[in-house]
Amino acid sequence: MEASFLCTRFQDVVPGVHSLHLEQYQPGQAEQATRVHSSHPETKPSYQEDQGLFPAWKARLKFPKLDTLEMNTGFIKDPHIQFVMENPIITHLLLKNFQPNCSPAFWDALLGFHNLRTLCIPSMEITKWSTDKFWQLCTRLERLDISAEHRQTLGPIRTEQKFLGIKHFGMKEKAFCNTSTVPFYILFIQRCPGLTSICWYADFNGQTTFFFVSLAMLLKAKTLPYLEHLEVGAREVANKNVALVVQSMPRITTLTLKTSDRACKLDFATHLRPHFTSLRVLVLCQGSLIPSRMVQDILSSCPSLEKLVAPHVDASMVTEGKPWVCVGLKVLNLAIYFDPPSTVSTLQLLVFDQISKLTRLEEWRIKGSSSHPGNIDLRIQYGLGKLSTLRRLRAIISHGTVQRMGDAEVDWILKQWERLEVFKAELNIDETIEEPLRKRMQDHGIGVIRGWV
């Protein structure tokens, strides 16, 4: 019965599917697999199917409009290779959580994908027997995401090979890299003059400095004249290394820096300033120490900013500083501290004057801390009415703040924020008061989740 049902569903959706996600489930979980045929008018048809059972008849299916294929499984087996070969028009191929070995036959199949532009293989190993085919495939790609696990088996790039089409390169360093020799990813980047985006993550200390210094050298040599998106995640991110790269980039539109080091101090606003007019996305590591004045400087100097993630800004800096100019901001993830807490009643009105300018804001993450008890208070007497301009707001997510909202605040929210879909926060610290408030909002289609998230 189940096999017959799956067969019917799978074949029914084949003709119009643009995106296909095949998931590997553990034994006993296959019956819990989610199977979705998207019919949203603004979404291309997609299908998600568990791959616990991948019979031969499925491997022979052809998807005439298949654009994106995502496979999340343990091994590439013959049915997978046949399935790929039956659908050679795929443009975007994402192979996640694969075991680090892949047969030459699979790379032969990929070389037949003349439309392939995106290849994401974050866990796969490329053996020396497949090296030439892999590099040949890369000459046709625009986006490549890999890991560095195969540095010992991946053969060298041929002298004449260049990767002129590559626009994005992403890599995860999962093991210690001996920097006595130049890592293959640096040699690869040198052959990608059209790169606009680099995403680099490392699990080991000591590799980050080498990456930043090498990247800065390539930028200064004008090897990467179009690079404008940079994302780095590492256990340690030194301020001097960030400054070195930032001042070497010709243009920055997206900058993401993530680290787990809570002692990390970042203060590179001076070097970032030439990019203030082009900066659209800035994500600064949550565990780091970033001066409040730097955050305020960004908010008051970056007119194109659409997303900001930063640890905090002092309310006094906001009220005494220049007016915010980032009126196109869509995502704000930021703690605003009032020190001492008694200043909330006076300073928050002025802070809300700045937030009210963010008329395109869709997601507002309000963060708090037990060490800074003075945080945003969403009550009418503290200026909530000033935020009626946030008509596009779809989600409020609060972490670590204490709210004491009542019926008046819920009435205001339901009337003013008509697009609000999610409110992840405590409406009131008193659960007996919050329960009816939460139910009212849920009855209006707003998802309310109590507690810290």
VODOGU-305511 format. One line per field, with one value per residue (C-alpha): x, y, z; residue in three letters; residue number from 1. Coordinates in Angstrom, 2 decimals, padded with zeros to 5 digits, always signed. Each point is the difference from the previous one (the first is absolute). Example, Ala and Ser with C-alpha at 12.3 -4.5 7.8 and 13.67 -1.06 7.14 Angstrom:
2
u (+012.30; +001.37)
v (-004.50; +003.44)
w (+007.80; -000.66)
rest (Ala; Ser)
nr (1; 2)
end
This chain:
453
u (+000.00; +002.77; +002.08; -003.00; -000.78; +003.58; +000.12; -003.18; +001.02; +003.49; -001.17; -002.81; +002.36; +002.79; -001.07; -000.07; +002.73; +002.74; +001.63; +000.50; +001.24; +000.92; +000.57; +001.60; -001.80; +001.22; -001.69; -003.46; -000.25; -001.03; -003.67; +000.43; +001.44; -001.56; -001.25; -001.03; -001.28; +000.16; -002.95; +000.67; -000.61; +003.30; +002.06; +001.20; -001.25; +002.26; -000.03; +001.62; +000.31; +001.77; +002.78; +000.01; -001.41; +001.28; -001.26; +001.14; -003.22; +000.65; +003.57; -001.35; -002.38; +000.54; -000.88; -000.29; +000.07; +002.32; +002.24; +001.20; +000.84; +000.93; +001.02; +000.64; +001.18; +002.91; +001.42; -000.27; -001.16; -000.80; -003.69; +001.10; +002.42; -002.65; -002.52; +002.45; +000.81; -003.72; -000.33; +002.93; -001.68; +000.56; +001.50; +000.51; +001.24; +000.35; +001.39; -000.01; +001.27; +001.49; +002.69; +003.42; +000.28; -001.53; +000.50; +001.47; -003.29; -001.76; +002.41; -000.46; -003.71; +000.52; +002.17; -003.08; -001.90; +000.54; -002.37; +001.65; +001.01; -000.16; +001.75; -000.19; +001.97; +000.92; +000.82; +001.25; +003.54; +001.41; +002.52; +003.08; -001.79; -002.71; +002.16; +000.20; -003.74; -000.74; +002.20; -001.46; -003.50; +001.01; +000.82; -003.77; -001.25; -001.11; -000.34; +002.12; -000.22; +002.40; +001.92; +003.75; -000.08; +001.40; +003.08; +002.24; -001.71; -000.97; +002.50; +001.46; -001.72; +001.37; +002.10; -002.31; -003.23; -001.92; -003.45; -001.32; -003.66; +000.32; -001.82; -000.32; +002.40; -000.76; +002.23; +000.13; +003.36; -000.69; +003.57; +003.31; +001.61; +003.79; +000.73; +003.57; -001.58; -002.60; -003.48; -001.81; -002.84; +002.38; +001.33; -003.59; -001.08; +002.94; -001.54; -003.45; +000.32; -003.78; -000.63; -002.54; -000.62; +002.15; -001.31; +002.70; -000.35; +002.71; -000.20; +003.60; +001.88; +003.03; -001.54; -001.94; +003.03; +001.45; -003.32; -000.38; +003.60; -000.14; -003.32; +001.33; +003.02; -002.25; -002.18; +002.94; +001.32; -003.44; -000.46; -003.59; -001.30; -003.70; -000.05; -002.70; -001.53; +002.10; -001.12; +002.45; -000.66; +002.77; +000.84; +002.23; -000.34; +002.70; -000.90; +003.24; -000.67; -003.54; +001.25; +002.68; -002.56; -002.71; +002.34; +001.18; -003.44; -001.05; -003.65; -002.00; -003.72; -000.13; +002.29; -000.59; +002.39; -000.82; +002.05; -000.55; +002.76; -001.68; +003.27; +000.21; +000.22; -001.00; +000.24; +000.65; -002.49; +002.76; +000.94; -003.65; -000.98; +000.85; -002.59; -002.81; -001.94; +000.06; -000.43; -003.29; +000.53; +002.16; +000.06; +002.44; +000.85; -002.23; +002.71; +002.36; +000.60; -001.07; -000.06; -003.45; +001.24; +000.91; -003.56; -001.49; +002.43; -001.24; -003.69; +000.53; +002.30; -001.19; -003.00; -000.12; +000.02; -002.69; +001.15; +001.92; +000.97; +002.14; +000.38; -001.29; -000.13; -000.39; -003.20; +001.99; +002.10; -003.18; -001.60; +003.16; +001.31; -000.91; -003.44; -000.27; +000.06; -000.54; -003.68; +000.00; +000.89; -002.02; +001.66; +001.22; +001.60; +001.35; -000.14; -000.58; +001.22; -001.29; +002.49; -001.15; -003.32; -001.92; +000.82; -002.37; -002.93; +001.78; +002.49; -002.22; -002.27; +003.04; +001.23; -003.43; +000.25; +002.91; -001.60; -003.20; +002.00; +000.51; -003.23; +001.15; +000.89; -001.32; +001.88; +000.92; +002.06; +000.08; +002.77; +000.61; +002.44; -000.16; +003.11; -001.82; -003.51; -001.02; -001.43; -002.74; -003.44; -002.94; -002.62; -002.03; +001.19; +003.54; -000.63; -001.39; -002.36; +002.98; +000.52; -003.24; +002.18; +001.33; -002.83; +002.06; +001.03; -000.52; +001.97; +001.10; +002.42; +001.10; +002.80; +000.73; -002.38; -002.81; -003.30; -003.07; -002.51; -003.74; -003.28; +000.80; +003.26; -001.64; -002.81; +002.58; +002.06; -003.04; -001.03; +003.35; +002.12; -002.40; +002.74; +001.40; +000.23; +002.37; +000.52; +002.66; +000.17; -001.68; -002.86; -000.05; +002.26; -003.18; -001.27; -003.55; -000.17; +001.81; -002.18; -003.13; +002.20; +001.75; -003.32; -001.34; +003.02; -000.14; -003.68; +001.09; +002.51; +003.13; +002.28; +000.98; +002.71; +000.66; +003.51; +003.51; +000.98)
v (+000.00; +002.41; -000.88; +000.47; +003.35; +001.21; -001.14; +001.88; +003.19; +000.03; -000.48; +002.50; +002.85; -000.84; +002.15; +003.35; -000.39; +002.62; -000.86; -003.45; -000.86; -003.61; -000.72; -003.02; -001.05; -002.34; -003.41; +000.43; +003.65; -000.42; -000.11; +003.41; +001.57; +003.25; -000.04; +003.40; +000.98; +003.78; +001.73; +003.55; +002.37; +001.79; -003.18; -002.34; -003.56; -001.99; -003.46; -001.55; -003.77; -002.37; -001.98; -002.85; -002.15; +001.03; -002.70; -000.37; +001.41; +003.33; +000.10; -000.10; +002.94; +003.09; +003.48; +002.18; +003.28; -000.95; +002.95; -000.79; -003.36; -000.36; -003.43; -000.59; -003.56; -002.12; -001.54; +000.50; -003.30; -001.21; +001.10; +003.52; +000.14; -001.30; +002.51; +002.85; -001.22; -000.12; +003.70; +001.80; +003.44; +000.70; +003.42; -000.17; -003.18; -000.21; -003.20; +000.27; -002.40; -002.40; -002.43; +001.14; -002.19; +000.22; -002.27; +001.31; -000.93; +002.73; +002.66; -001.32; +000.56; +003.55; +000.85; -000.68; +002.73; +002.82; +002.29; -000.62; +003.27; -000.77; -002.88; -000.34; -002.96; +001.01; -003.54; -001.86; -001.09; +000.40; -002.77; +000.27; -002.19; +002.65; +003.12; +000.80; -000.46; +002.19; +002.88; -000.34; +000.28; +003.09; +001.88; +000.07; +000.87; +003.31; -001.14; -002.59; -001.08; -002.71; -001.11; -000.27; -003.61; -001.24; +002.26; -003.06; -001.78; +002.84; +000.32; +003.28; +002.43; -000.07; +002.99; +001.10; -000.36; +003.11; +000.20; +003.15; -000.71; -000.53; +002.77; -001.66; -002.26; -001.54; -002.28; -001.61; -000.78; -002.99; -001.01; +001.64; +001.41; -000.04; +003.48; -000.91; -000.59; +002.19; -001.54; -001.05; +002.44; +002.97; -001.39; -000.49; +003.54; +001.36; -001.61; +001.59; +003.67; +000.42; -000.89; +002.24; -002.11; -002.08; -002.00; -001.60; -001.91; -001.61; -002.26; +000.39; +002.98; +001.18; -000.31; +003.26; +002.29; -001.82; +000.31; +003.74; +000.83; -002.07; +001.57; +003.50; -000.69; -001.14; +003.08; +002.39; -001.69; +000.67; -003.72; +000.26; +003.33; -000.91; -001.48; +001.70; -002.77; -001.51; -002.45; -001.42; -002.29; -001.12; -000.53; +003.04; +003.13; +002.60; +003.65; +000.78; -002.78; +001.19; +003.56; -001.23; -001.62; +002.65; +002.81; -002.09; -000.79; +002.27; -000.10; -001.64; -000.70; -002.99; -000.68; -002.84; -000.79; -002.81; -001.27; -001.90; +001.95; +002.27; +001.83; +000.99; +003.78; +001.52; +003.69; +000.62; +002.77; +002.26; -002.56; -000.78; +003.63; +000.21; -002.76; +001.58; +001.11; -003.47; -002.15; -001.94; -002.89; +000.06; -002.96; +000.37; -002.92; -000.22; -001.16; +002.87; +003.34; +002.71; +003.65; +001.53; +003.07; -002.17; -001.38; +003.50; +001.24; -002.69; +000.73; +003.70; -000.33; -002.93; +001.05; -003.27; -002.32; -002.71; -002.38; +000.65; -002.60; +001.34; -000.60; +003.28; +003.77; +002.28; +002.05; +003.09; -000.43; -000.08; +003.03; +002.11; -001.12; +000.82; -001.03; -003.45; +000.03; -003.71; +000.48; -003.08; -002.39; -003.24; -002.04; +001.44; -002.35; +002.17; +000.53; +003.56; +000.54; +002.68; +000.70; +000.57; -001.82; +003.01; +001.87; -002.23; +002.32; +003.01; -001.32; -002.62; +002.69; +001.42; -003.47; -000.78; +003.21; -001.64; -003.45; +001.57; +001.06; -003.65; -000.19; -003.06; -002.05; -003.57; -001.82; +001.55; -002.04; +001.64; -001.35; +000.40; -001.09; -000.67; +002.15; +002.90; +000.10; +003.14; -001.21; +000.84; +000.27; -000.53; +001.95; +002.98; +002.23; -000.57; +001.07; -003.05; +002.32; +001.55; -003.31; +000.13; +000.70; -003.59; -001.21; -002.76; -001.67; -003.76; -001.36; +001.16; -002.33; +000.85; -001.73; +000.84; +002.95; +000.32; +001.39; +001.13; +000.48; +000.16; +000.25; +003.52; -001.15; -003.01; +002.20; +002.36; -002.79; -001.63; +003.34; +001.45; -003.01; -001.79; -002.05; -001.40; -003.80; -000.94; +001.34; -002.12; +001.50; +000.18; +002.46; +000.31; -001.41; -001.01; -003.11; +000.44; +003.38; -001.21; -003.02; +001.93; +002.50; -002.80; -001.62; +003.26; +000.39; -003.63; +000.39; +002.75; -002.34; +001.17; -002.77; +000.75; -002.05; +000.65; -000.02; +000.79; -000.97)
w (+000.00; +000.96; -003.07; -002.26; +001.60; -000.37; -003.59; -000.86; +001.81; -001.48; -003.57; +000.37; +000.81; -002.46; -002.98; +001.80; +002.61; -000.06; +003.35; +001.52; +003.50; +000.76; +003.69; +001.67; +003.19; +002.70; +000.33; +001.45; -001.04; -003.61; +000.90; +001.60; -003.15; -001.14; -003.56; -001.32; -003.42; +000.00; -001.65; +001.21; -002.95; +000.56; +000.36; -002.73; +000.54; +002.30; +001.55; +003.06; +000.30; +002.35; -001.63; +002.49; -002.80; -003.42; -002.38; -003.57; -001.47; +001.76; -001.29; -003.56; +000.45; -002.12; +001.25; -003.13; +001.97; +002.86; +000.86; +003.53; +001.56; +003.68; +001.27; +003.68; +000.46; +001.15; -003.17; -003.73; -001.40; -003.52; +000.14; +000.91; -002.92; -002.38; +001.33; -000.57; -003.50; -000.85; +000.87; -001.63; -000.19; +003.71; +000.71; +003.78; +001.71; +003.80; +001.54; +003.79; +002.69; -002.53; +001.03; -001.22; -003.06; -003.42; -003.01; -003.27; -001.68; +001.97; -001.25; -003.54; +000.46; +001.25; -003.00; -002.09; +001.88; -002.46; +001.95; +003.39; +001.67; +003.75; +001.76; +003.78; +001.44; +003.57; +001.20; -003.04; -000.72; -003.49; -000.61; -002.20; -002.56; -000.38; +000.23; -003.72; -000.44; +003.02; -001.20; -003.49; +001.45; +001.99; -003.21; -000.71; +003.48; +001.50; +003.63; +001.85; +003.64; +001.24; +003.08; +000.47; +001.19; -003.29; -000.14; +000.14; -002.91; -002.30; -002.81; -001.27; -002.30; -003.52; -000.92; -002.81; +001.96; +001.08; +001.51; -001.58; +000.75; +003.76; +001.88; +003.43; +001.88; +003.38; +002.05; +003.44; +001.58; +002.25; +000.81; +000.76; -003.10; -000.31; -001.29; -001.01; -003.41; -001.65; +000.56; -003.14; +000.65; -000.29; -003.30; -001.13; +000.94; -002.02; -003.08; +000.60; -001.03; -000.17; +003.65; +001.71; +003.11; +002.39; +002.94; +002.20; +003.28; +002.13; +003.05; +001.10; +001.40; -001.93; -003.45; +000.05; -000.06; -003.00; -001.84; +000.70; -000.89; -003.22; -001.00; +000.67; -002.23; -002.85; +000.41; +000.02; -003.14; -001.57; -000.64; +001.31; -001.30; +000.38; +003.52; +002.07; +002.16; +002.80; +002.69; +002.53; +002.93; +002.35; +003.63; -000.09; -002.10; +000.65; -000.49; -001.85; -002.51; -000.66; -000.47; -002.41; -002.30; +000.34; -001.03; -002.97; -001.45; -002.87; +001.10; +002.79; -000.14; +002.38; +002.96; +002.47; +002.86; +002.42; +002.91; +003.24; +001.72; +002.55; +000.56; -003.67; -000.38; -003.31; -000.76; -003.67; -000.77; -001.33; -002.67; -000.76; -000.45; -003.75; -000.50; +002.03; -003.07; -001.64; +003.14; -000.06; +002.43; +003.14; +002.40; +002.89; +002.27; +003.02; +002.37; -000.74; +001.66; -002.43; +001.12; +000.26; -001.87; -003.00; -000.20; +000.32; -002.66; -002.39; +000.66; -000.63; -003.03; -002.18; -002.12; -001.98; +003.02; -000.14; +002.75; +003.21; +002.58; +002.84; +003.74; +001.42; -000.03; +003.02; +000.01; +000.96; -003.16; -002.10; +001.61; +000.02; -003.38; -003.57; -001.37; -001.55; -003.81; -000.70; -000.84; -002.29; +002.85; -000.17; +002.77; +003.30; +002.55; +002.77; +003.76; +001.16; +003.56; +002.36; +002.75; +002.65; -000.55; +001.33; -003.22; -002.02; +000.75; -001.51; -002.54; -001.65; -001.48; -001.78; -001.04; -001.46; -002.02; -001.83; -000.30; -001.37; -003.08; -000.95; -001.99; -001.98; +003.08; -000.23; +002.79; +003.32; +002.46; +003.41; +002.18; +003.71; +002.67; +003.73; +000.38; -001.69; +001.52; -001.88; -003.33; -002.51; +001.66; -002.38; +001.93; -001.12; +002.84; -001.19; -003.57; -001.83; -001.89; -001.80; -001.86; -001.99; -003.06; +000.02; -002.26; -001.63; +003.25; -000.24; +002.95; +003.45; +001.74; +003.51; +001.91; +003.60; +000.41; +002.55; -001.30; +001.95; -002.77; +000.56; -001.93; -001.21; -001.62; -001.67; -001.31; -001.46; -001.60; -001.63; -001.46; -001.04; -001.00; -002.33; -001.68; +003.24; -000.16; +002.83; +003.51; +001.74; +003.45; +003.38; -000.30; +003.76; +002.69; +001.88; -001.77; +001.33; -001.75; -003.10; -000.74; -001.16; -001.87; -001.84; -000.92; -001.41; -002.25; -001.09; -000.86; -002.41; -001.70; +001.83; +001.24; +003.59; +001.70; +003.66; +001.36; -001.24; -003.53)
rest (Met; Glu; Ala; Ser; Phe; Leu; Cys; Thr; Arg; Phe; Gln; Asp; Val; Val; Pro; Gly; Val; His; Ser; Leu; His; Leu; Glu; Gln; Tyr; Gln; Pro; Gly; Gln; Ala; Glu; Gln; Ala; Thr; Arg; Val; His; Ser; Ser; His; Pro; Glu; Thr; Lys; Pro; Ser; Tyr; Gln; Glu; Asp; Gln; Gly; Leu; Phe; Pro; Ala; Trp; Lys; Ala; Arg; Leu; Lys; Phe; Pro; Lys; Leu; Asp; Thr; Leu; Glu; Met; Asn; Thr; Gly; Phe; Ile; Lys; Asp; Pro; His; Ile; Gln; Phe; Val; Met; Glu; Asn; Pro; Ile; Ile; Thr; His; Leu; Leu; Leu; Lys; Asn; Phe; Gln; Pro; Asn; Cys; Ser; Pro; Ala; Phe; Trp; Asp; Ala; Leu; Leu; Gly; Phe; His; Asn; Leu; Arg; Thr; Leu; Cys; Ile; Pro; Ser; Met; Glu; Ile; Thr; Lys; Trp; Ser; Thr; Asp; Lys; Phe; Trp; Gln; Leu; Cys; Thr; Arg; Leu; Glu; Arg; Leu; Asp; Ile; Ser; Ala; Glu; His; Arg; Gln; Thr; Leu; Gly; Pro; Ile; Arg; Thr; Glu; Gln; Lys; Phe; Leu; Gly; Ile; Lys; His; Phe; Gly; Met; Lys; Glu; Lys; Ala; Phe; Cys; Asn; Thr; Ser; Thr; Val; Pro; Phe; Tyr; Ile; Leu; Phe; Ile; Gln; Arg; Cys; Pro; Gly; Leu; Thr; Ser; Ile; Cys; Trp; Tyr; Ala; Asp; Phe; Asn; Gly; Gln; Thr; Thr; Phe; Phe; Phe; Val; Ser; Leu; Ala; Met; Leu; Leu; Lys; Ala; Lys; Thr; Leu; Pro; Tyr; Leu; Glu; His; Leu; Glu; Val; Gly; Ala; Arg; Glu; Val; Ala; Asn; Lys; Asn; Val; Ala; Leu; Val; Val; Gln; Ser; Met; Pro; Arg; Ile; Thr; Thr; Leu; Thr; Leu; Lys; Thr; Ser; Asp; Arg; Ala; Cys; Lys; Leu; Asp; Phe; Ala; Thr; His; Leu; Arg; Pro; His; Phe; Thr; Ser; Leu; Arg; Val; Leu; Val; Leu; Cys; Gln; Gly; Ser; Leu; Ile; Pro; Ser; Arg; Met; Val; Gln; Asp; Ile; Leu; Ser; Ser; Cys; Pro; Ser; Leu; Glu; Lys; Leu; Val; Ala; Pro; His; Val; Asp; Ala; Ser; Met; Val; Thr; Glu; Gly; Lys; Pro; Trp; Val; Cys; Val; Gly; Leu; Lys; Val; Leu; Asn; Leu; Ala; Ile; Tyr; Phe; Asp; Pro; Pro; Ser; Thr; Val; Ser; Thr; Leu; Gln; Leu; Leu; Val; Phe; Asp; Gln; Ile; Ser; Lys; Leu; Thr; Arg; Leu; Glu; Glu; Trp; Arg; Ile; Lys; Gly; Ser; Ser; Ser; His; Pro; Gly; Asn; Ile; Asp; Leu; Arg; Ile; Gln; Tyr; Gly; Leu; Gly; Lys; Leu; Ser; Thr; Leu; Arg; Arg; Leu; Arg; Ala; Ile; Ile; Ser; His; Gly; Thr; Val; Gln; Arg; Met; Gly; Asp; Ala; Glu; Val; Asp; Trp; Ile; Leu; Lys; Gln; Trp; Glu; Arg; Leu; Glu; Val; Phe; Lys; Ala; Glu; Leu; Asn; Ile; Asp; Glu; Thr; Ile; Glu; Glu; Pro; Leu; Arg; Lys; Arg; Met; Gln; Asp; His; Gly; Ile; Gly; Val; Ile; Arg; Gly; Trp; Val)
nr (1; 2; 3; 4; 5; 6; 7; 8; 9; 10; 11; 12; 13; 14; 15; 16; 17; 18; 19; 20; 21; 22; 23; 24; 25; 26; 27; 28; 29; 30; 31; 32; 33; 34; 35; 36; 37; 38; 39; 40; 41; 42; 43; 44; 45; 46; 47; 48; 49; 50; 51; 52; 53; 54; 55; 56; 57; 58; 59; 60; 61; 62; 63; 64; 65; 66; 67; 68; 69; 70; 71; 72; 73; 74; 75; 76; 77; 78; 79; 80; 81; 82; 83; 84; 85; 86; 87; 88; 89; 90; 91; 92; 93; 94; 95; 96; 97; 98; 99; 100; 101; 102; 103; 104; 105; 106; 107; 108; 109; 110; 111; 112; 113; 114; 115; 116; 117; 118; 119; 120; 121; 122; 123; 124; 125; 126; 127; 128; 129; 130; 131; 132; 133; 134; 135; 136; 137; 138; 139; 140; 141; 142; 143; 144; 145; 146; 147; 148; 149; 150; 151; 152; 153; 154; 155; 156; 157; 158; 159; 160; 161; 162; 163; 164; 165; 166; 167; 168; 169; 170; 171; 172; 173; 174; 175; 176; 177; 178; 179; 180; 181; 182; 183; 184; 185; 186; 187; 188; 189; 190; 191; 192; 193; 194; 195; 196; 197; 198; 199; 200; 201; 202; 203; 204; 205; 206; 207; 208; 209; 210; 211; 212; 213; 214; 215; 216; 217; 218; 219; 220; 221; 222; 223; 224; 225; 226; 227; 228; 229; 230; 231; 232; 233; 234; 235; 236; 237; 238; 239; 240; 241; 242; 243; 244; 245; 246; 247; 248; 249; 250; 251; 252; 253; 254; 255; 256; 257; 258; 259; 260; 261; 262; 263; 264; 265; 266; 267; 268; 269; 270; 271; 272; 273; 274; 275; 276; 277; 278; 279; 280; 281; 282; 283; 284; 285; 286; 287; 288; 289; 290; 291; 292; 293; 294; 295; 296; 297; 298; 299; 300; 301; 302; 303; 304; 305; 306; 307; 308; 309; 310; 311; 312; 313; 314; 315; 316; 317; 318; 319; 320; 321; 322; 323; 324; 325; 326; 327; 328; 329; 330; 331; 332; 333; 334; 335; 336; 337; 338; 339; 340; 341; 342; 343; 344; 345; 346; 347; 348; 349; 350; 351; 352; 353; 354; 355; 356; 357; 358; 359; 360; 361; 362; 363; 364; 365; 366; 367; 368; 369; 370; 371; 372; 373; 374; 375; 376; 377; 378; 379; 380; 381; 382; 383; 384; 385; 386; 387; 388; 389; 390; 391; 392; 393; 394; 395; 396; 397; 398; 399; 400; 401; 402; 403; 404; 405; 406; 407; 408; 409; 410; 411; 412; 413; 414; 415; 416; 417; 418; 419; 420; 421; 422; 423; 424; 425; 426; 427; 428; 429; 430; 431; 432; 433; 434; 435; 436; 437; 438; 439; 440; 441; 442; 443; 444; 445; 446; 447; 448; 449; 450; 451; 452; 453)
end
